[in-house]
């Protein structure tokens, strides 16, 4: 049974000392400052209140009943924050008035910190372009943990519009724009976003759907509103009714994307990409169930991104068909291999996506864990487990333990072994096949092989596809030791077999299972970019090297440096420039030639030609000296602007083996063939 959101009488019970917030803030755009006050109501029995505020902001005063209270301010070790402690006399409905102020970074300062590998900011931003004050930055005094409803009155320069959680209950202009937002639901923080927005609104089944765009775009607004309705219906029927009274699609002046309770913030360059309403939008709306109404108890790690990716991104692919689902799972395994194979991060340690490695753990490994759980329990028990988890934890903080308990309740099965194995251990299984043999015993055919696990073994339920002379046969095996001997009696002679051919199980892929790709280069912290340094046209690649160095930490050298050739034998390399530009091409061009040729007129890849004029080719080939590494080629026919634009877009297609950024703005891409390491073919 699916439960409705908690009643207002039950809200504000998620831990902490605060029963409610009433914020009143003024934003000074030219000064990049916020001044304000939070009138908080304490829960009965609270004798001491501890709050935190960011470095660069301060609490000015705390009053009770108009009288000042003494408070302590202490810098938090190893954090950019100050702890504020105030003692009060416990009572009923005690209110404190807390005045604060702070100065924030400019838009240009923030942009310098944004990396394209992980577009993430941990502090607020104020500029003429707009305001971005995430609750996670501690822009106003907050508890470390605790859930409470709030109201927020915000004063901005005339022409600005604000967005926050909850409902817009009042909006007026009298020399300044003054708006009030109210959330009766218990939340884990208040976010404030503002800009000179063009706002559109539509009501759907009791929900106010908004778009906040920096410039008016009616067609785009309608697209986002229509897709929002679809997602609200989808998740409302499969998980629980939508928990808020509004949902807003908000354009950000920063190249960042976030999902907040009742709204999503999407960067200007992203929000206009044609595929976003069918992909990222659904993911961000799903966060209103996972993370934005069932909140994160981070003591056991962040489960939210894994579950959101499963219920949104993965389920979209499943609805398209099984081939799409298989491709999705394979991409997640390859992404983990490229970005997190060497990382010692367990799922219980994943907190946020501040690095590409942590992202690959939280998203890629996490979604595969939920897939394995679904395969183990069956679709009905898994679906009931999701509903039970939401019903039990709506407007509360929940952990992986809560997830385990909900699925145990739904299935009637002890799942401690499963969650211990997949949450507490970093990395994953490494599988191989030994001793494959077939023999005939009377009328029966016997297939034998051994499954080998490198390192500490996992308990794994693995599907096996056996191709026989009479057709395909599916079997299932459980392995839990370093070596597991397997034997099947078959009615027909086996021709081949493959373990987990549809990639249902999380494991560390072998090098040969991962085609060379841009991701292999970007995920390798030892990768080196080789700039041309001899000919005049080579200036077009300096912007590319600067960008990738900043975003991914890649080392840069040039083709004239002594010993540059040695990198070929030790790491992944990116060669910037083609023949006549980068002298390293004479040494590596043979690897490019295996897949592509570059003429005066075209780039030709696997028999298909693309006009060269004004285009950029990015191609990855396996490094023959170290199979786990790649050699990437970045060849730009246009000027430095075209080269830099292609470099900025590369990360969106990092799973591709080759990319052609065409002069007309289009992109062609492809993936080279990879082998299947857990397949054994007996031949004829």
C-alpha positions as CSV (number, residue, x, y, z in Angstrom):
1,X,0.0,0.0,0.0
2,X,1.4,3.4,-1.0
3,X,1.2,6.0,1.8
4,X,0.5,9.7,1.2
5,X,2.9,12.3,2.4
6,X,2.9,12.9,6.1
7,X,0.2,15.2,7.6
8,X,1.3,18.6,8.8
9,X,0.9,17.5,12.4
10,X,3.6,14.9,11.8
11,X,6.1,17.2,10.0
12,X,9.2,18.7,11.6
13,X,9.9,15.4,13.5
14,X,13.0,14.5,11.6
15,X,15.5,15.1,14.4
16,X,17.2,18.4,15.4
17,X,16.1,21.1,17.7
18,X,14.1,23.4,15.4
19,X,10.4,23.1,14.8
20,X,10.3,25.8,12.1
21,X,12.2,28.6,10.3
22,X,10.9,32.1,9.3
23,X,13.6,33.7,7.1
24,X,13.6,37.3,6.0
25,X,16.5,38.2,3.7
26,X,17.7,41.0,1.5
27,X,20.1,40.5,-1.3
28,X,22.5,43.3,-2.4
29,X,23.5,42.4,-5.9
30,X,26.2,45.0,-6.5
31,X,27.7,44.3,-3.1
32,X,27.3,40.5,-3.4
33,X,25.9,40.5,0.1
34,X,23.0,38.9,2.0
35,X,21.6,40.4,5.2
36,X,18.8,38.7,7.0
37,X,17.3,37.1,10.0
38,X,15.8,33.7,10.8
39,X,13.1,33.6,13.5
40,X,13.3,30.0,14.6
41,X,10.8,28.1,16.8
42,X,12.5,25.6,19.1
43,X,11.1,22.2,19.9
44,X,10.0,21.7,23.5
45,X,12.7,20.8,25.9
46,X,15.6,22.4,23.8
47,X,18.2,23.9,26.2
48,X,21.0,24.3,23.8
49,X,21.0,25.1,20.1
50,X,24.0,24.5,17.8
51,X,24.1,26.0,14.3
52,X,26.6,26.3,11.5
53,X,27.3,29.1,9.1
54,X,29.7,29.3,6.2
55,X,33.1,31.0,6.3
56,X,32.5,34.5,4.9
57,X,29.2,34.9,6.8
58,X,28.6,35.6,10.4
59,X,25.8,35.7,13.0
60,X,25.4,39.3,14.2
61,X,23.0,38.7,17.1
62,X,20.6,36.3,18.7
63,X,17.6,37.5,20.7
64,X,14.9,36.0,22.7
65,X,11.8,38.1,23.5
66,X,13.7,41.2,22.3
67,X,16.6,40.6,24.7
68,X,20.1,39.6,23.4
69,X,21.5,36.2,24.2
70,X,25.2,35.4,24.5
71,X,26.5,32.8,22.0
72,X,29.8,31.2,21.2
73,X,31.4,31.2,17.7
74,X,34.0,28.6,17.0
75,X,35.6,27.7,13.7
76,X,35.0,24.1,12.7
77,X,38.3,22.3,12.3
78,X,39.1,21.3,8.6
79,X,35.8,22.9,7.4
80,X,35.0,26.3,6.0
81,X,32.3,26.9,8.6
82,X,31.7,28.4,12.1
83,X,29.8,26.6,14.8
84,X,27.4,28.9,16.8
85,X,26.2,27.6,20.2
86,X,23.5,29.3,22.3
87,X,21.9,28.2,25.6
88,X,18.3,28.9,26.2
89,X,15.8,28.1,29.0
90,X,13.7,25.2,27.8
91,X,10.0,26.1,27.2
92,X,7.0,25.8,25.0
93,X,7.0,27.5,21.6
94,X,10.3,29.3,22.4
95,X,11.4,31.6,19.5
96,X,14.8,33.0,18.8
97,X,15.6,35.9,16.4
98,X,19.0,35.2,14.7
99,X,20.4,38.0,12.5
100,X,23.2,37.2,10.0
101,X,25.1,38.6,7.0
102,X,27.5,37.3,4.5
103,X,29.4,38.2,1.3
104,X,29.6,35.8,-1.6
105,X,31.8,35.1,-4.6
106,X,31.1,36.7,-8.0
107,X,29.9,34.8,-11.1
108,X,33.4,35.0,-12.7
109,X,35.0,33.6,-9.5
110,X,32.5,30.7,-9.5
111,X,33.0,29.9,-13.1
112,X,36.7,29.6,-12.5
113,X,36.0,26.8,-10.0
114,X,33.5,24.8,-12.1
115,X,35.0,21.7,-13.6
116,X,33.3,20.2,-16.6
117,X,34.2,16.7,-15.4
118,X,32.0,17.3,-12.3
119,X,30.0,20.6,-12.5
120,X,29.7,21.2,-8.8
121,X,29.9,24.3,-6.5
122,X,30.0,24.2,-2.7
123,X,29.4,27.9,-2.1
124,X,26.9,30.6,-3.0
125,X,27.2,33.0,-5.9
126,X,25.8,36.6,-6.3
127,X,26.3,38.6,-9.5
128,X,24.4,40.7,-12.0
129,X,23.5,37.5,-13.8
130,X,21.7,36.1,-10.7
131,X,21.8,34.5,-7.3
132,X,22.6,31.0,-6.3
133,X,22.5,30.2,-2.6
134,X,22.3,26.4,-2.0
135,X,21.4,25.3,1.5
136,X,24.4,23.0,1.5
137,X,26.7,26.1,1.5
138,X,25.3,27.1,4.9
139,X,24.4,30.6,3.6
140,X,22.1,31.0,6.6
141,X,22.7,29.4,10.1
142,X,21.6,25.8,10.0
143,X,21.6,22.6,12.1
144,X,23.9,19.8,11.1
145,X,20.9,17.5,10.9
146,X,17.2,18.2,11.3
147,X,14.1,18.7,9.3
148,X,11.6,21.5,9.6
149,X,9.1,23.6,7.6
150,X,9.9,27.2,6.8
151,X,8.8,30.4,5.3
152,X,11.2,32.8,3.5
153,X,10.6,36.4,2.5
154,X,13.3,37.6,0.1
155,X,13.9,41.2,-1.1
156,X,15.7,41.7,-4.5
157,X,16.3,44.5,-6.9
158,X,13.4,45.4,-9.1
159,X,13.0,43.0,-12.1
160,X,14.4,39.9,-10.3
161,X,12.3,36.9,-9.6
162,X,13.2,34.3,-6.9
163,X,12.7,30.5,-6.6
164,X,12.8,28.4,-3.5
165,X,11.1,25.4,-2.0
166,X,7.4,25.4,-1.3
167,X,4.7,27.6,-2.6
168,X,4.9,31.2,-3.7
169,X,2.4,32.8,-1.4
170,X,3.1,36.5,-2.1
171,X,4.9,38.6,-4.8
172,X,5.0,42.4,-4.9
173,X,7.1,45.1,-6.4
174,X,7.5,48.6,-4.9
175,X,10.9,49.7,-5.9
176,X,12.2,46.2,-5.0
177,X,10.9,42.8,-5.7
178,X,9.6,41.1,-2.5
179,X,8.5,37.5,-2.6
180,X,7.5,35.0,0.1
181,X,7.9,31.3,-0.2
182,X,6.3,28.8,2.3
183,X,6.9,25.2,2.8
184,X,4.6,23.3,5.2
185,X,6.6,20.1,4.6
186,X,9.6,19.3,6.7
187,X,12.8,20.0,4.7
188,X,16.5,19.7,5.3
189,X,17.3,23.2,4.1
190,X,16.2,26.3,2.1
191,X,17.7,27.1,-1.2
192,X,17.5,30.5,-2.9
193,X,17.9,31.1,-6.6
194,X,17.1,34.4,-8.4
195,X,17.6,36.1,-11.8
196,X,15.7,38.3,-14.2
197,X,13.3,35.5,-15.1
198,X,10.5,35.2,-17.5
199,X,8.0,33.0,-15.7
200,X,5.3,30.7,-17.1
201,X,2.8,28.8,-15.0
202,X,0.3,26.0,-15.4
203,X,-1.8,23.9,-13.0
204,X,-1.9,20.1,-13.4
205,X,-3.8,17.8,-11.0
206,X,-3.4,20.2,-8.1
207,X,0.3,20.9,-8.8
208,X,1.6,24.3,-10.0
209,X,4.1,23.7,-12.8
210,X,6.5,26.6,-13.6
211,X,9.3,27.4,-15.9
212,X,11.7,30.2,-15.0
213,X,13.8,31.1,-18.1
214,X,16.3,33.9,-18.4
215,X,14.6,34.8,-21.7
216,X,11.0,34.0,-22.8
217,X,10.8,30.8,-24.8
218,X,7.2,29.7,-25.1
219,X,7.8,26.5,-27.1
220,X,10.6,25.3,-24.8
221,X,8.4,26.1,-21.8
222,X,5.6,24.0,-23.2
223,X,8.0,21.1,-23.8
224,X,9.2,21.1,-20.2
225,X,5.7,21.5,-18.8
226,X,4.3,18.6,-20.9
227,X,7.2,16.3,-20.0
228,X,6.9,17.3,-16.3
229,X,3.3,16.1,-16.3
230,X,4.3,12.8,-17.8
231,X,7.0,12.2,-15.0
232,X,4.6,13.3,-12.2
233,X,2.1,10.7,-13.4
234,X,4.8,8.0,-13.9
235,X,6.4,8.3,-10.5
236,X,3.1,9.1,-8.8
237,X,1.7,5.8,-9.9
238,X,4.8,3.6,-9.3
239,X,6.1,5.1,-6.0
240,X,3.7,7.5,-4.3
241,X,1.8,10.6,-5.1
242,X,3.9,13.7,-5.9
243,X,4.8,15.1,-2.4
244,X,4.7,18.9,-3.2
245,X,2.3,21.5,-4.6
246,X,4.6,22.9,-7.2
247,X,7.4,21.8,-9.5
248,X,9.6,24.4,-11.4
249,X,12.1,24.0,-14.1
250,X,14.6,26.8,-13.5
251,X,17.4,28.0,-15.8
252,X,20.7,28.6,-14.1
253,X,23.2,31.2,-15.2
254,X,25.9,28.7,-14.0
255,X,26.8,25.5,-15.9
256,X,25.5,23.4,-13.0
257,X,22.6,21.1,-12.5
258,X,20.8,20.4,-9.2
259,X,17.6,18.9,-8.0
260,X,15.9,20.6,-5.0
261,X,12.6,19.8,-3.3
262,X,9.9,21.0,-5.8
263,X,12.3,22.4,-8.4
264,X,15.3,21.7,-10.6
265,X,18.1,24.0,-11.6
266,X,19.6,23.4,-15.1
267,X,22.4,25.4,-16.7
268,X,21.6,27.6,-19.7
269,X,23.7,25.5,-22.1
270,X,22.1,22.2,-20.9
271,X,18.4,23.3,-20.6
272,X,18.2,23.8,-24.4
273,X,19.7,20.5,-25.4
274,X,17.0,18.6,-27.2
275,X,17.4,15.4,-25.3
276,X,17.3,16.9,-21.7
277,X,13.5,16.8,-21.3
278,X,13.6,13.1,-22.1
279,X,16.5,12.3,-19.8
280,X,17.9,14.6,-17.2
281,X,14.5,16.2,-16.4
282,X,13.0,12.9,-15.4
283,X,16.1,12.2,-13.2
284,X,15.7,15.5,-11.4
285,X,11.9,15.1,-10.9
286,X,12.5,11.6,-9.4
287,X,14.7,13.3,-6.8
288,X,11.6,14.7,-5.3
289,X,10.9,11.3,-4.0
290,X,14.5,10.1,-3.4
291,X,16.6,12.8,-1.6
292,X,14.1,15.6,-1.6
293,X,11.2,14.1,0.4
294,X,13.0,11.0,1.7
295,X,16.2,12.8,2.8
296,X,19.7,11.4,3.2
297,X,20.9,10.1,6.5
298,X,24.5,10.3,5.4
299,X,25.9,8.2,8.3
300,X,26.0,5.2,5.9
301,X,26.6,7.1,2.7
302,X,24.5,8.6,-0.1
303,X,22.0,6.1,-1.5
304,X,20.0,8.8,-3.4
305,X,21.8,9.0,-6.7
306,X,21.8,5.2,-7.1
307,X,18.1,4.8,-6.5
308,X,17.2,7.8,-8.6
309,X,19.3,6.6,-11.5
310,X,17.6,3.2,-11.2
311,X,14.0,4.5,-11.0
312,X,14.6,7.2,-13.7
313,X,17.4,6.7,-16.2
314,X,17.6,2.9,-16.1
315,X,13.8,2.4,-16.2
316,X,13.5,4.7,-19.3
317,X,15.9,2.4,-21.1
318,X,14.1,-0.7,-20.0
319,X,10.9,0.7,-21.4
320,X,12.6,1.2,-24.8
321,X,13.4,-2.5,-24.9
322,X,15.8,-5.1,-23.6
323,X,18.7,-4.1,-25.9
324,X,18.6,-0.6,-24.5
325,X,18.7,-1.9,-21.0
326,X,21.7,-4.2,-21.7
327,X,23.5,-1.3,-23.3
328,X,22.8,0.9,-20.3
329,X,24.2,-1.7,-17.9
330,X,27.3,-2.2,-20.0
331,X,27.9,1.5,-20.1
332,X,27.7,1.7,-16.4
333,X,30.3,-1.1,-16.0
334,X,32.6,0.5,-18.5
335,X,32.2,3.9,-16.8
336,X,33.2,2.4,-13.5
337,X,36.2,0.7,-15.1
338,X,37.3,4.0,-16.7
339,X,36.9,6.3,-13.8
340,X,36.9,4.3,-10.5
341,X,38.7,1.0,-11.0
342,X,41.6,2.0,-8.8
343,X,39.4,4.0,-6.3
344,X,39.1,2.7,-2.7
345,X,35.6,4.1,-2.3
346,X,32.9,1.7,-1.1
347,X,29.2,2.6,-1.6
348,X,28.9,3.3,2.1
349,X,31.6,6.0,1.7
350,X,30.0,7.7,-1.3
351,X,28.7,11.2,-0.3
352,X,28.7,13.4,-3.3
353,X,29.9,13.7,-6.9
354,X,32.8,16.0,-6.3
355,X,35.2,13.7,-8.4
356,X,34.6,11.5,-11.4
357,X,35.7,8.5,-9.4
358,X,33.2,9.1,-6.6
359,X,30.5,9.7,-9.2
360,X,31.2,6.4,-10.9
361,X,30.8,4.6,-7.5
362,X,27.7,6.4,-6.5
363,X,25.9,6.3,-9.8
364,X,27.4,3.4,-11.8
365,X,28.0,0.8,-9.1
366,X,25.0,2.0,-7.1
367,X,22.5,1.5,-10.0
368,X,23.9,-2.0,-10.7
369,X,23.4,-2.9,-7.0
370,X,19.7,-2.0,-7.3
371,X,19.5,-4.0,-10.5
372,X,21.0,-7.0,-8.8
373,X,18.6,-6.7,-5.9
374,X,15.7,-6.5,-8.4
375,X,17.0,-9.6,-10.2
376,X,17.4,-11.5,-6.9
377,X,14.0,-10.6,-5.4
378,X,11.9,-10.4,-8.6
379,X,10.1,-7.4,-10.0
380,X,7.0,-7.5,-7.7
381,X,8.9,-7.8,-4.4
382,X,11.3,-5.1,-5.6
383,X,8.5,-2.7,-6.5
384,X,6.8,-3.4,-3.2
385,X,10.1,-2.7,-1.4
386,X,10.4,0.7,-3.1
387,X,6.9,1.6,-2.0
388,X,7.5,0.4,1.5
389,X,10.7,2.4,1.7
390,X,9.0,5.6,0.6
391,X,5.9,5.0,2.8
392,X,8.0,4.5,5.9
393,X,10.4,7.4,5.4
394,X,8.6,10.3,3.6
395,X,9.8,13.6,5.1
396,X,12.3,11.8,7.3
397,X,16.0,11.0,6.9
398,X,16.8,7.5,5.8
399,X,19.9,5.4,5.3
400,X,20.9,2.2,3.5
401,X,19.8,0.3,6.6
402,X,16.3,1.7,6.0
403,X,16.5,0.5,2.4
404,X,17.6,-3.0,3.6
405,X,14.8,-3.2,6.2
406,X,12.1,-2.2,3.6
407,X,13.2,-4.7,1.1
408,X,13.4,-7.4,3.8
409,X,9.8,-6.6,4.8
410,X,8.6,-6.7,1.3
411,X,10.3,-10.0,0.4
412,X,10.4,-11.8,3.8
413,X,14.1,-12.5,3.2
414,X,17.2,-11.7,5.3
415,X,19.3,-9.5,3.0
416,X,22.1,-8.7,5.4
417,X,24.6,-10.6,3.3
418,X,23.7,-8.8,0.2
419,X,24.0,-5.3,1.6
420,X,27.2,-6.1,3.6
421,X,28.8,-7.4,0.4
422,X,27.9,-4.5,-1.9
423,X,28.0,-1.5,0.5
424,X,31.0,-2.2,2.6
425,X,33.5,-3.5,0.0
426,X,35.3,-1.2,-2.4
427,X,35.8,-2.4,-6.0
428,X,34.0,-5.5,-7.2
429,X,34.3,-9.1,-8.5
430,X,36.9,-10.0,-11.1
431,X,35.9,-13.1,-12.9
432,X,37.5,-15.5,-15.4
433,X,36.9,-18.9,-16.8
434,X,39.2,-21.9,-16.5
435,X,39.1,-25.5,-17.7
436,X,36.3,-25.3,-20.1
437,X,35.5,-28.7,-21.6
438,X,32.7,-30.7,-23.1
439,X,32.3,-34.5,-23.3
440,X,29.7,-37.0,-24.3
441,X,28.5,-39.7,-21.8
442,X,25.9,-41.9,-23.4
443,X,23.0,-39.8,-24.7
444,X,24.0,-36.9,-22.5
445,X,26.4,-34.0,-23.3
446,X,28.4,-32.7,-20.3
447,X,29.7,-29.1,-20.1
448,X,32.3,-28.3,-17.5
449,X,34.2,-25.2,-16.5
450,X,35.5,-23.4,-13.4
451,X,34.6,-19.8,-12.5
452,X,37.5,-18.1,-10.9
453,X,37.3,-15.0,-8.6
454,X,40.4,-13.0,-8.1
455,X,40.8,-11.7,-4.5
456,X,38.3,-12.1,-1.8
457,X,35.3,-13.9,-3.3
458,X,31.7,-12.5,-3.5
459,X,28.4,-14.4,-3.4
460,X,27.2,-14.1,-6.9
461,X,24.1,-15.4,-8.8
462,X,25.2,-15.6,-12.4
463,X,23.2,-16.4,-15.5
464,X,24.9,-18.6,-18.1
465,X,23.9,-18.7,-21.8
466,X,24.8,-22.0,-23.5
467,X,24.5,-22.2,-27.2
468,X,23.9,-25.8,-28.3
469,X,23.3,-27.6,-31.6
470,X,19.6,-27.6,-30.7
471,X,19.4,-24.0,-29.6
472,X,20.0,-21.7,-26.6
473,X,19.8,-22.9,-23.0
474,X,19.8,-20.6,-20.0
475,X,21.2,-21.8,-16.7
476,X,21.9,-20.1,-13.3
477,X,24.8,-20.7,-11.0
478,X,25.8,-19.4,-7.6
479,X,29.5,-18.8,-6.9
480,X,30.9,-17.9,-3.5
481,X,34.4,-19.3,-3.5
482,X,37.7,-18.4,-5.2
483,X,37.1,-21.3,-7.6
484,X,33.7,-22.8,-8.3
485,X,33.5,-25.9,-10.5
486,X,30.4,-26.0,-12.7
487,X,28.9,-29.0,-14.6
488,X,25.7,-29.1,-16.7
489,X,24.0,-32.1,-18.3
490,X,22.7,-31.1,-21.7
491,X,20.5,-32.8,-24.3
492,X,22.6,-31.4,-27.2
493,X,26.2,-30.7,-27.8
494,X,27.4,-27.2,-26.5
495,X,29.0,-24.9,-29.0
496,X,29.7,-22.0,-26.7
497,X,28.8,-20.5,-23.4
498,X,28.9,-17.1,-21.8
499,X,28.6,-16.0,-18.2
500,X,26.4,-13.0,-17.6
501,X,26.0,-12.1,-21.3
502,X,23.5,-9.4,-20.6
503,X,25.6,-7.7,-17.9
504,X,23.2,-8.1,-15.0
505,X,25.9,-8.3,-12.4
506,X,28.3,-5.7,-11.2
507,X,31.9,-6.7,-11.9
508,X,35.2,-5.2,-12.9
509,X,35.5,-5.6,-16.6
510,X,38.7,-6.8,-18.2
511,X,40.7,-4.4,-20.4
512,X,39.6,-6.1,-23.6
513,X,35.9,-5.7,-22.6
514,X,36.2,-1.9,-22.7
515,X,36.6,-0.3,-26.1
516,X,39.1,2.6,-26.3
517,X,37.2,5.8,-25.5
518,X,37.5,9.4,-24.4
519,X,36.5,8.3,-20.9
520,X,39.5,6.0,-20.7
521,X,41.7,9.1,-21.2
522,X,39.8,11.4,-18.9
523,X,39.4,8.9,-16.2
524,X,43.2,8.1,-16.0
525,X,44.8,10.7,-13.7
526,X,48.2,9.8,-15.2
527,X,47.1,10.8,-18.7
528,X,49.3,13.3,-20.5
529,X,48.4,15.8,-23.3
530,X,51.1,16.5,-25.9
531,X,50.9,19.9,-27.4
532,X,52.5,20.8,-30.7
533,X,55.2,23.4,-30.3
534,X,56.8,23.9,-33.6
535,X,54.4,25.4,-36.2
536,X,52.4,28.6,-36.2
537,X,48.9,27.0,-36.5
538,X,49.4,25.1,-33.2
539,X,48.1,28.0,-31.1
540,X,44.6,26.6,-31.7
541,X,45.2,23.8,-29.2
542,X,46.4,25.8,-26.2
543,X,42.9,26.5,-25.1
544,X,42.0,22.8,-25.3
545,X,45.0,21.8,-23.1
546,X,44.2,24.5,-20.5
547,X,40.5,23.4,-20.3
548,X,41.3,19.7,-19.9
549,X,44.1,20.4,-17.5
550,X,41.7,22.4,-15.3
551,X,38.7,20.1,-15.6
552,X,40.4,16.7,-15.4
553,X,43.9,17.4,-14.0
554,X,45.7,16.1,-17.1
555,X,49.4,16.9,-17.3
556,X,50.6,18.8,-20.3
557,X,53.8,18.6,-22.3
558,X,54.9,19.3,-25.8
559,X,56.2,17.3,-28.7
560,X,59.6,19.0,-28.4
561,X,60.2,18.0,-24.8
562,X,63.1,15.6,-24.2
563,X,61.7,12.1,-23.4
564,X,58.2,12.8,-24.6
565,X,58.2,9.5,-26.5
566,X,58.5,7.6,-23.2
567,X,54.9,8.4,-22.3
568,X,53.8,6.0,-25.0
569,X,55.1,3.1,-22.9
570,X,53.7,4.3,-19.6
571,X,50.3,6.0,-19.8
572,X,47.4,7.2,-21.8
573,X,48.2,10.2,-24.1
574,X,46.2,12.8,-26.0
575,X,48.0,14.1,-29.1
576,X,46.7,17.6,-30.0
577,X,47.2,18.2,-33.7
578,X,47.5,16.1,-36.8
579,X,50.3,15.5,-39.3
580,X,52.3,18.7,-40.0
581,X,51.2,20.0,-36.6
582,X,52.3,17.6,-33.9
583,X,55.6,15.7,-34.5
584,X,54.3,12.8,-32.3
585,X,52.0,11.9,-35.1
586,X,54.8,10.2,-37.0
587,X,55.3,7.8,-34.1
588,X,51.6,7.2,-33.4
589,X,49.9,7.7,-36.7
590,X,49.9,4.0,-37.4
591,X,47.5,3.5,-34.5
592,X,45.1,6.2,-35.9
593,X,45.4,4.5,-39.3
594,X,43.9,1.3,-38.0
595,X,40.6,3.0,-37.6
596,X,40.7,6.2,-39.6
597,X,42.4,8.2,-42.4
598,X,42.7,12.0,-42.6
599,X,42.9,13.5,-46.1
600,X,42.9,17.1,-47.2
601,X,39.1,16.9,-47.6
602,X,37.7,14.4,-45.1
603,X,37.9,12.4,-42.0
604,X,37.2,8.7,-42.9
605,X,36.3,6.3,-40.1
606,X,35.5,2.7,-40.6
607,X,34.6,3.3,-44.2
608,X,32.4,6.4,-43.6
609,X,33.6,9.8,-44.7
610,X,32.9,13.2,-43.0
611,X,33.8,16.6,-44.5
612,X,37.0,17.9,-42.9
613,X,36.6,21.6,-43.4
614,X,35.8,23.3,-40.1
615,X,35.4,20.0,-38.3
616,X,37.2,18.4,-35.3
617,X,38.1,14.7,-35.0
618,X,38.6,13.1,-31.6
619,X,39.6,9.4,-31.8
620,X,40.8,6.9,-29.3
621,X,42.9,3.8,-30.0
622,X,44.1,1.2,-27.6
623,X,47.7,1.7,-26.5
624,X,49.4,-1.4,-27.7
625,X,52.2,-1.0,-25.1
626,X,49.6,-1.1,-22.2
627,X,46.2,-2.5,-23.1
628,X,44.4,-0.6,-20.3
629,X,45.6,2.7,-21.7
630,X,44.7,4.6,-24.8
631,X,46.1,7.0,-27.4
632,X,43.7,9.8,-28.3
633,X,44.0,12.1,-31.3
634,X,42.4,15.6,-31.4
635,X,42.7,17.1,-34.8
636,X,41.0,20.4,-35.6
637,X,40.6,21.7,-39.1
638,X,39.0,25.0,-37.9
639,X,40.5,27.6,-35.7
640,X,41.0,27.7,-31.9
641,X,37.3,28.6,-31.3
642,X,36.2,25.4,-33.0
643,X,38.8,23.4,-31.2
644,X,37.8,24.8,-27.8
645,X,34.1,24.3,-28.4
646,X,34.7,20.6,-29.3
647,X,36.8,20.1,-26.1
648,X,33.9,21.6,-24.0
649,X,31.5,19.1,-25.6
650,X,33.7,16.1,-25.4
651,X,32.6,15.1,-21.9
652,X,29.0,14.6,-23.0
653,X,30.2,11.9,-25.3
654,X,33.0,10.4,-23.3
655,X,31.9,6.8,-23.9
656,X,32.5,7.1,-27.6
657,X,35.6,5.8,-29.3
658,X,35.5,8.5,-31.9
659,X,33.7,11.8,-32.4
660,X,33.4,14.2,-35.3
661,X,32.3,17.7,-34.3
662,X,31.0,19.0,-37.6
663,X,31.2,22.6,-38.9
664,X,27.4,22.9,-38.8
665,X,27.3,22.0,-35.0
666,X,26.3,18.4,-35.4
667,X,28.1,15.5,-33.9
668,X,28.8,12.0,-35.3
669,X,30.1,9.3,-32.9
670,X,30.8,5.6,-32.7
671,X,32.2,2.9,-30.4
672,X,34.8,0.4,-31.6
673,X,34.1,-3.3,-31.0
674,X,35.3,-4.9,-27.8
675,X,35.7,-8.6,-26.8
676,X,33.5,-10.6,-24.4
677,X,35.9,-12.0,-21.8
678,X,33.5,-14.4,-20.1
679,X,32.6,-16.2,-23.3
680,X,34.1,-19.5,-24.4
681,X,33.7,-20.8,-27.9
682,X,34.4,-24.5,-28.6
683,X,34.5,-24.0,-32.3
684,X,33.1,-26.5,-34.8
